[in-house]
Amino acid sequence: MKINPAAGYYAGKLFRARLMNLECALVIPQVPGYSEDVIELISPDDLKNKLCLEDGSTCEIKVMI
């Protein structure tokens, strides 16, 4: 799904995903100057605390296509 933002915000691509059996969404921001090797995960759950993750943690993400 392509994100078509309101004025003043940037576009992105959104994919349904799972991280360790928790539903989430993978977001690829389309922001000028944003590193191409960075993705964002969003979820109604606090993923870092619920899964005991820290910045830089390695994990497997399953993208639902």
PDB file with one MODEL, atoms N, CA, C and O in Angstrom:
MODEL        1
ATOM      1  N   MET A   1       0.856  -1.172   0.000  1.00  0.00           N
ATOM      2  CA  MET A   1       0.000   0.000   0.000  1.00  0.00           C
ATOM      3  C   MET A   1       0.905   1.238   0.000  1.00  0.00           C
ATOM      4  O   MET A   1       1.873   1.305   0.757  1.00  0.00           O
ATOM      5  N   LYS A   2       0.594   2.182  -0.824  1.00  0.00           N
ATOM      6  CA  LYS A   2       1.344   3.433  -0.860  1.00  0.00           C
ATOM      7  C   LYS A   2       0.671   4.443   0.065  1.00  0.00           C
ATOM      8  O   LYS A   2      -0.552   4.583   0.066  1.00  0.00           O
ATOM      9  N   ILE A   3       1.473   5.134   0.838  1.00  0.00           N
ATOM     10  CA  ILE A   3       0.967   6.154   1.752  1.00  0.00           C
ATOM     11  C   ILE A   3       0.971   7.488   1.018  1.00  0.00           C
ATOM     12  O   ILE A   3       2.029   7.963   0.605  1.00  0.00           O
ATOM     13  N   ASN A   4      -0.196   8.094   0.854  1.00  0.00           N
ATOM     14  CA  ASN A   4      -0.328   9.409   0.226  1.00  0.00           C
ATOM     15  C   ASN A   4      -0.642  10.407   1.331  1.00  0.00           C
ATOM     16  O   ASN A   4      -1.793  10.535   1.748  1.00  0.00           O
ATOM     17  N   PRO A   5       0.365  11.102   1.799  1.00  0.00           N
ATOM     18  CA  PRO A   5       0.209  11.954   2.975  1.00  0.00           C
ATOM     19  C   PRO A   5      -0.452  13.302   2.695  1.00  0.00           C
ATOM     20  O   PRO A   5      -0.565  13.752   1.555  1.00  0.00           O
ATOM     21  N   ALA A   6      -0.876  13.913   3.777  1.00  0.00           N
ATOM     22  CA  ALA A   6      -1.382  15.280   3.717  1.00  0.00           C
ATOM     23  C   ALA A   6      -0.204  16.227   3.457  1.00  0.00           C
ATOM     24  O   ALA A   6       0.954  15.851   3.634  1.00  0.00           O
ATOM     25  N   ALA A   7      -0.505  17.426   3.045  1.00  0.00           N
ATOM     26  CA  ALA A   7       0.524  18.424   2.768  1.00  0.00           C
ATOM     27  C   ALA A   7       1.443  18.584   3.981  1.00  0.00           C
ATOM     28  O   ALA A   7       0.982  18.644   5.121  1.00  0.00           O
ATOM     29  N   GLY A   8       2.746  18.652   3.714  1.00  0.00           N
ATOM     30  CA  GLY A   8       3.722  18.843   4.775  1.00  0.00           C
ATOM     31  C   GLY A   8       4.307  17.538   5.312  1.00  0.00           C
ATOM     32  O   GLY A   8       5.229  17.563   6.128  1.00  0.00           O
ATOM     33  N   TYR A   9       3.776  16.394   4.857  1.00  0.00           N
ATOM     34  CA  TYR A   9       4.273  15.086   5.283  1.00  0.00           C
ATOM     35  C   TYR A   9       4.830  14.352   4.068  1.00  0.00           C
ATOM     36  O   TYR A   9       4.603  14.763   2.930  1.00  0.00           O
ATOM     37  N   TYR A  10       5.563  13.258   4.314  1.00  0.00           N
ATOM     38  CA  TYR A  10       6.192  12.523   3.225  1.00  0.00           C
ATOM     39  C   TYR A  10       5.471  11.215   2.930  1.00  0.00           C
ATOM     40  O   TYR A  10       4.782  10.658   3.785  1.00  0.00           O
ATOM     41  N   ALA A  11       5.645  10.737   1.700  1.00  0.00           N
ATOM     42  CA  ALA A  11       5.054   9.478   1.262  1.00  0.00           C
ATOM     43  C   ALA A  11       5.845   8.301   1.813  1.00  0.00           C
ATOM     44  O   ALA A  11       6.913   8.461   2.404  1.00  0.00           O
ATOM     45  N   GLY A  12       5.292   7.123   1.605  1.00  0.00           N
ATOM     46  CA  GLY A  12       5.975   5.907   2.020  1.00  0.00           C
ATOM     47  C   GLY A  12       5.233   4.700   1.485  1.00  0.00           C
ATOM     48  O   GLY A  12       4.180   4.823   0.859  1.00  0.00           O
ATOM     49  N   LYS A  13       5.797   3.536   1.741  1.00  0.00           N
ATOM     50  CA  LYS A  13       5.148   2.276   1.372  1.00  0.00           C
ATOM     51  C   LYS A  13       4.887   1.506   2.652  1.00  0.00           C
ATOM     52  O   LYS A  13       5.702   1.530   3.574  1.00  0.00           O
ATOM     53  N   LEU A  14       3.752   0.824   2.710  1.00  0.00           N
ATOM     54  CA  LEU A  14       3.302   0.138   3.911  1.00  0.00           C
ATOM     55  C   LEU A  14       2.998  -1.319   3.574  1.00  0.00           C
ATOM     56  O   LEU A  14       2.320  -1.606   2.587  1.00  0.00           O
ATOM     57  N   PHE A  15       3.503  -2.238   4.399  1.00  0.00           N
ATOM     58  CA  PHE A  15       3.286  -3.661   4.202  1.00  0.00           C
ATOM     59  C   PHE A  15       2.828  -4.297   5.509  1.00  0.00           C
ATOM     60  O   PHE A  15       3.335  -3.951   6.576  1.00  0.00           O
ATOM     61  N   ARG A  16       1.861  -5.236   5.437  1.00  0.00           N
ATOM     62  CA  ARG A  16       1.492  -6.019   6.614  1.00  0.00           C
ATOM     63  C   ARG A  16       2.662  -6.933   6.935  1.00  0.00           C
ATOM     64  O   ARG A  16       3.295  -7.479   6.031  1.00  0.00           O
ATOM     65  N   ALA A  17       2.953  -7.102   8.225  1.00  0.00           N
ATOM     66  CA  ALA A  17       4.090  -7.930   8.617  1.00  0.00           C
ATOM     67  C   ALA A  17       3.842  -8.571   9.980  1.00  0.00           C
ATOM     68  O   ALA A  17       2.889  -8.233  10.682  1.00  0.00           O
ATOM     69  N   ARG A  18       4.721  -9.502  10.334  1.00  0.00           N
ATOM     70  CA  ARG A  18       4.699 -10.139  11.647  1.00  0.00           C
ATOM     71  C   ARG A  18       6.125 -10.115  12.188  1.00  0.00           C
ATOM     72  O   ARG A  18       7.081 -10.372  11.456  1.00  0.00           O
ATOM     73  N   LEU A  19       6.254  -9.813  13.443  1.00  0.00           N
ATOM     74  CA  LEU A  19       7.532  -9.841  14.143  1.00  0.00           C
ATOM     75  C   LEU A  19       7.333 -10.732  15.354  1.00  0.00           C
ATOM     76  O   LEU A  19       6.637 -10.358  16.298  1.00  0.00           O
ATOM     77  N   MET A  20       7.946 -11.917  15.332  1.00  0.00           N
ATOM     78  CA  MET A  20       7.827 -12.871  16.436  1.00  0.00           C
ATOM     79  C   MET A  20       6.367 -13.093  16.827  1.00  0.00           C
ATOM     80  O   MET A  20       6.013 -13.008  18.003  1.00  0.00           O
ATOM     81  N   ASN A  21       5.531 -13.376  15.842  1.00  0.00           N
ATOM     82  CA  ASN A  21       4.099 -13.681  16.023  1.00  0.00           C
ATOM     83  C   ASN A  21       3.236 -12.487  16.440  1.00  0.00           C
ATOM     84  O   ASN A  21       2.080 -12.682  16.817  1.00  0.00           O
ATOM     85  N   LEU A  22       3.747 -11.284  16.386  1.00  0.00           N
ATOM     86  CA  LEU A  22       2.935 -10.091  16.653  1.00  0.00           C
ATOM     87  C   LEU A  22       2.690  -9.370  15.337  1.00  0.00           C
ATOM     88  O   LEU A  22       3.618  -9.134  14.564  1.00  0.00           O
ATOM     89  N   GLU A  23       1.417  -9.017  15.085  1.00  0.00           N
ATOM     90  CA  GLU A  23       1.109  -8.267  13.869  1.00  0.00           C
ATOM     91  C   GLU A  23       1.670  -6.862  13.971  1.00  0.00           C
ATOM     92  O   GLU A  23       1.639  -6.235  15.030  1.00  0.00           O
ATOM     93  N   CYS A  24       2.182  -6.385  12.853  1.00  0.00           N
ATOM     94  CA  CYS A  24       2.716  -5.027  12.795  1.00  0.00           C
ATOM     95  C   CYS A  24       2.661  -4.577  11.337  1.00  0.00           C
ATOM     96  O   CYS A  24       2.147  -5.293  10.478  1.00  0.00           O
ATOM     97  N   ALA A  25       3.178  -3.422  11.076  1.00  0.00           N
ATOM     98  CA  ALA A  25       3.277  -2.919   9.706  1.00  0.00           C
ATOM     99  C   ALA A  25       4.708  -2.464   9.473  1.00  0.00           C
ATOM    100  O   ALA A  25       5.315  -1.815  10.325  1.00  0.00           O
ATOM    101  N   LEU A  26       5.227  -2.806   8.326  1.00  0.00           N
ATOM    102  CA  LEU A  26       6.556  -2.379   7.915  1.00  0.00           C
ATOM    103  C   LEU A  26       6.373  -1.139   7.047  1.00  0.00           C
ATOM    104  O   LEU A  26       5.598  -1.153   6.091  1.00  0.00           O
ATOM    105  N   VAL A  27       7.072  -0.093   7.376  1.00  0.00           N
ATOM    106  CA  VAL A  27       6.959   1.167   6.650  1.00  0.00           C
ATOM    107  C   VAL A  27       8.308   1.482   6.012  1.00  0.00           C
ATOM    108  O   VAL A  27       9.341   1.477   6.682  1.00  0.00           O
ATOM    109  N   ILE A  28       8.287   1.753   4.719  1.00  0.00           N
ATOM    110  CA  ILE A  28       9.484   2.232   4.029  1.00  0.00           C
ATOM    111  C   ILE A  28       9.237   3.707   3.732  1.00  0.00           C
ATOM    112  O   ILE A  28       8.512   4.040   2.794  1.00  0.00           O
ATOM    113  N   PRO A  29       9.839   4.594   4.531  1.00  0.00           N
ATOM    114  CA  PRO A  29       9.624   6.023   4.323  1.00  0.00           C
ATOM    115  C   PRO A  29      10.260   6.493   3.017  1.00  0.00           C
ATOM    116  O   PRO A  29      11.336   6.028   2.640  1.00  0.00           O
ATOM    117  N   GLN A  30       9.605   7.395   2.346  1.00  0.00           N
ATOM    118  CA  GLN A  30      10.151   8.004   1.130  1.00  0.00           C
ATOM    119  C   GLN A  30      10.428   9.471   1.453  1.00  0.00           C
ATOM    120  O   GLN A  30       9.719  10.385   1.033  1.00  0.00           O
ATOM    121  N   VAL A  31      11.494   9.638   2.218  1.00  0.00           N
ATOM    122  CA  VAL A  31      11.881  10.958   2.729  1.00  0.00           C
ATOM    123  C   VAL A  31      13.238  11.314   2.143  1.00  0.00           C
ATOM    124  O   VAL A  31      14.169  10.515   2.246  1.00  0.00           O
ATOM    125  N   PRO A  32      13.384  12.473   1.537  1.00  0.00           N
ATOM    126  CA  PRO A  32      14.683  12.865   0.994  1.00  0.00           C
ATOM    127  C   PRO A  32      15.759  12.813   2.082  1.00  0.00           C
ATOM    128  O   PRO A  32      15.575  13.337   3.181  1.00  0.00           O
ATOM    129  N   GLY A  33      16.879  12.173   1.755  1.00  0.00           N
ATOM    130  CA  GLY A  33      17.988  12.092   2.692  1.00  0.00           C
ATOM    131  C   GLY A  33      17.863  10.976   3.724  1.00  0.00           C
ATOM    132  O   GLY A  33      18.793  10.752   4.499  1.00  0.00           O
ATOM    133  N   TYR A  34      16.730  10.270   3.750  1.00  0.00           N
ATOM    134  CA  TYR A  34      16.516   9.162   4.696  1.00  0.00           C
ATOM    135  C   TYR A  34      17.275   7.952   4.181  1.00  0.00           C
ATOM    136  O   TYR A  34      17.161   7.611   3.004  1.00  0.00           O
ATOM    137  N   SER A  35      18.031   7.310   5.020  1.00  0.00           N
ATOM    138  CA  SER A  35      18.851   6.171   4.616  1.00  0.00           C
ATOM    139  C   SER A  35      17.985   5.071   3.995  1.00  0.00           C
ATOM    140  O   SER A  35      16.944   4.709   4.542  1.00  0.00           O
ATOM    141  N   GLU A  36      18.424   4.547   2.855  1.00  0.00           N
ATOM    142  CA  GLU A  36      17.659   3.515   2.160  1.00  0.00           C
ATOM    143  C   GLU A  36      17.737   2.153   2.841  1.00  0.00           C
ATOM    144  O   GLU A  36      16.973   1.253   2.493  1.00  0.00           O
ATOM    145  N   ASP A  37      18.641   1.981   3.803  1.00  0.00           N
ATOM    146  CA  ASP A  37      18.751   0.695   4.485  1.00  0.00           C
ATOM    147  C   ASP A  37      18.037   0.690   5.837  1.00  0.00           C
ATOM    148  O   ASP A  37      18.310  -0.157   6.687  1.00  0.00           O
ATOM    149  N   VAL A  38      17.124   1.636   6.028  1.00  0.00           N
ATOM    150  CA  VAL A  38      16.362   1.731   7.276  1.00  0.00           C
ATOM    151  C   VAL A  38      14.877   1.528   6.972  1.00  0.00           C
ATOM    152  O   VAL A  38      14.332   2.107   6.033  1.00  0.00           O
ATOM    153  N   ILE A  39      14.238   0.686   7.795  1.00  0.00           N
ATOM    154  CA  ILE A  39      12.788   0.518   7.725  1.00  0.00           C
ATOM    155  C   ILE A  39      12.223   0.868   9.093  1.00  0.00           C
ATOM    156  O   ILE A  39      12.963   0.972  10.071  1.00  0.00           O
ATOM    157  N   GLU A  40      10.942   1.045   9.156  1.00  0.00           N
ATOM    158  CA  GLU A  40      10.257   1.324  10.418  1.00  0.00           C
ATOM    159  C   GLU A  40       9.193   0.259  10.621  1.00  0.00           C
ATOM    160  O   GLU A  40       8.565  -0.185   9.659  1.00  0.00           O
ATOM    161  N   LEU A  41       8.987  -0.150  11.856  1.00  0.00           N
ATOM    162  CA  LEU A  41       7.892  -1.051  12.201  1.00  0.00           C
ATOM    163  C   LEU A  41       6.952  -0.309  13.127  1.00  0.00           C
ATOM    164  O   LEU A  41       7.385   0.359  14.066  1.00  0.00           O
ATOM    165  N   ILE A  42       5.660  -0.430  12.856  1.00  0.00           N
ATOM    166  CA  ILE A  42       4.671   0.185  13.733  1.00  0.00           C
ATOM    167  C   ILE A  42       3.694  -0.893  14.171  1.00  0.00           C
ATOM    168  O   ILE A  42       3.447  -1.860  13.450  1.00  0.00           O
ATOM    169  N   SER A  43       3.145  -0.710  15.362  1.00  0.00           N
ATOM    170  CA  SER A  43       2.262  -1.705  15.934  1.00  0.00           C
ATOM    171  C   SER A  43       1.465  -1.070  17.058  1.00  0.00           C
ATOM    172  O   SER A  43       1.916  -0.096  17.659  1.00  0.00           O
ATOM    173  N   PRO A  44       0.277  -1.608  17.355  1.00  0.00           N
ATOM    174  CA  PRO A  44      -0.447  -1.117  18.530  1.00  0.00           C
ATOM    175  C   PRO A  44       0.246  -1.552  19.826  1.00  0.00           C
ATOM    176  O   PRO A  44      -0.006  -0.989  20.891  1.00  0.00           O
ATOM    177  N   ASP A  45       1.135  -2.573  19.722  1.00  0.00           N
ATOM    178  CA  ASP A  45       1.903  -3.029  20.884  1.00  0.00           C
ATOM    179  C   ASP A  45       3.236  -2.288  20.956  1.00  0.00           C
ATOM    180  O   ASP A  45       3.752  -1.835  19.934  1.00  0.00           O
ATOM    181  N   ASP A  46       3.785  -2.165  22.144  1.00  0.00           N
ATOM    182  CA  ASP A  46       5.132  -1.627  22.323  1.00  0.00           C
ATOM    183  C   ASP A  46       6.097  -2.774  22.045  1.00  0.00           C
ATOM    184  O   ASP A  46       6.455  -3.524  22.952  1.00  0.00           O
ATOM    185  N   LEU A  47       6.518  -2.908  20.787  1.00  0.00           N
ATOM    186  CA  LEU A  47       7.306  -4.056  20.356  1.00  0.00           C
ATOM    187  C   LEU A  47       8.623  -4.187  21.118  1.00  0.00           C
ATOM    188  O   LEU A  47       9.000  -5.289  21.519  1.00  0.00           O
ATOM    189  N   LYS A  48       9.313  -3.090  21.316  1.00  0.00           N
ATOM    190  CA  LYS A  48      10.608  -3.166  21.995  1.00  0.00           C
ATOM    191  C   LYS A  48      10.469  -3.729  23.405  1.00  0.00           C
ATOM    192  O   LYS A  48      11.244  -4.599  23.802  1.00  0.00           O
ATOM    193  N   ASN A  49       9.507  -3.252  24.153  1.00  0.00           N
ATOM    194  CA  ASN A  49       9.343  -3.734  25.519  1.00  0.00           C
ATOM    195  C   ASN A  49       8.736  -5.135  25.558  1.00  0.00           C
ATOM    196  O   ASN A  49       9.190  -5.984  26.325  1.00  0.00           O
ATOM    197  N   LYS A  50       7.729  -5.380  24.750  1.00  0.00           N
ATOM    198  CA  LYS A  50       7.052  -6.679  24.768  1.00  0.00           C
ATOM    199  C   LYS A  50       7.993  -7.807  24.361  1.00  0.00           C
ATOM    200  O   LYS A  50       7.892  -8.916  24.887  1.00  0.00           O
ATOM    201  N   LEU A  51       8.910  -7.536  23.426  1.00  0.00           N
ATOM    202  CA  LEU A  51       9.823  -8.553  22.922  1.00  0.00           C
ATOM    203  C   LEU A  51      11.239  -8.420  23.478  1.00  0.00           C
ATOM    204  O   LEU A  51      12.150  -9.128  23.049  1.00  0.00           O
ATOM    205  N   CYS A  52      11.418  -7.508  24.436  1.00  0.00           N
ATOM    206  CA  CYS A  52      12.733  -7.277  25.062  1.00  0.00           C
ATOM    207  C   CYS A  52      13.806  -6.963  24.018  1.00  0.00           C
ATOM    208  O   CYS A  52      14.895  -7.536  24.045  1.00  0.00           O
ATOM    209  N   LEU A  53      13.490  -6.055  23.104  1.00  0.00           N
ATOM    210  CA  LEU A  53      14.427  -5.645  22.058  1.00  0.00           C
ATOM    211  C   LEU A  53      15.083  -4.322  22.427  1.00  0.00           C
ATOM    212  O   LEU A  53      14.518  -3.518  23.169  1.00  0.00           O
ATOM    213  N   GLU A  54      16.280  -4.110  21.899  1.00  0.00           N
ATOM    214  CA  GLU A  54      16.988  -2.844  22.062  1.00  0.00           C
ATOM    215  C   GLU A  54      17.334  -2.320  20.676  1.00  0.00           C
ATOM    216  O   GLU A  54      17.288  -3.067  19.699  1.00  0.00           O
ATOM    217  N   ASP A  55      17.680  -1.045  20.588  1.00  0.00           N
ATOM    218  CA  ASP A  55      18.137  -0.509  19.311  1.00  0.00           C
ATOM    219  C   ASP A  55      19.297  -1.366  18.830  1.00  0.00           C
ATOM    220  O   ASP A  55      20.217  -1.659  19.593  1.00  0.00           O
ATOM    221  N   GLY A  56      19.252  -1.767  17.566  1.00  0.00           N
ATOM    222  CA  GLY A  56      20.309  -2.593  16.997  1.00  0.00           C
ATOM    223  C   GLY A  56      20.073  -4.088  17.142  1.00  0.00           C
ATOM    224  O   GLY A  56      20.862  -4.885  16.635  1.00  0.00           O
ATOM    225  N   SER A  57      18.998  -4.486  17.828  1.00  0.00           N
ATOM    226  CA  SER A  57      18.684  -5.914  17.948  1.00  0.00           C
ATOM    227  C   SER A  57      18.416  -6.501  16.567  1.00  0.00           C
ATOM    228  O   SER A  57      17.889  -5.824  15.684  1.00  0.00           O
ATOM    229  N   THR A  58      18.784  -7.762  16.394  1.00  0.00           N
ATOM    230  CA  THR A  58      18.519  -8.472  15.151  1.00  0.00           C
ATOM    231  C   THR A  58      17.274  -9.328  15.342  1.00  0.00           C
ATOM    232  O   THR A  58      17.126 -10.007  16.358  1.00  0.00           O
ATOM    233  N   CYS A  59      16.381  -9.290  14.359  1.00  0.00           N
ATOM    234  CA  CYS A  59      15.169 -10.094  14.444  1.00  0.00           C
ATOM    235  C   CYS A  59      14.693 -10.399  13.031  1.00  0.00           C
ATOM    236  O   CYS A  59      15.116  -9.762  12.066  1.00  0.00           O
ATOM    237  N   GLU A  60      13.811 -11.377  12.924  1.00  0.00           N
ATOM    238  CA  GLU A  60      13.262 -11.769  11.639  1.00  0.00           C
ATOM    239  C   GLU A  60      11.861 -11.215  11.490  1.00  0.00           C
ATOM    240  O   GLU A  60      11.017 -11.382  12.370  1.00  0.00           O
ATOM    241  N   ILE A  61      11.622 -10.554  10.371  1.00  0.00           N
ATOM    242  CA  ILE A  61      10.327  -9.951  10.070  1.00  0.00           C
ATOM    243  C   ILE A  61       9.724 -10.706   8.891  1.00  0.00           C
ATOM    244  O   ILE A  61      10.383 -10.886   7.867  1.00  0.00           O
ATOM    245  N   LYS A  62       8.498 -11.141   9.025  1.00  0.00           N
ATOM    246  CA  LYS A  62       7.794 -11.812   7.936  1.00  0.00           C
ATOM    247  C   LYS A  62       6.835 -10.817   7.305  1.00  0.00           C
ATOM    248  O   LYS A  62       5.930 -10.312   7.969  1.00  0.00           O
ATOM    249  N   VAL A  63       7.035 -10.535   6.025  1.00  0.00           N
ATOM    250  CA  VAL A  63       6.177  -9.599   5.293  1.00  0.00           C
ATOM    251  C   VAL A  63       5.051 -10.388   4.642  1.00  0.00           C
ATOM    252  O   VAL A  63       5.294 -11.390   3.970  1.00  0.00           O
ATOM    253  N   MET A  64       3.820  -9.933   4.844  1.00  0.00           N
ATOM    254  CA  MET A  64       2.641 -10.599   4.298  1.00  0.00           C
ATOM    255  C   MET A  64       2.278  -9.952   2.966  1.00  0.00           C
ATOM    256  O   MET A  64       1.879  -8.788   2.924  1.00  0.00           O
ATOM    257  N   ILE A  65       2.418 -10.704   1.889  1.00  0.00           N
ATOM    258  CA  ILE A  65       2.124 -10.149   0.562  1.00  0.00           C
ATOM    259  C   ILE A  65       0.843 -10.721   0.035  1.00  0.00           C
ATOM    260  O   ILE A  65       0.422 -10.378  -1.070  1.00  0.00           O
TER     261      ILE A  65
ENDMDL
END
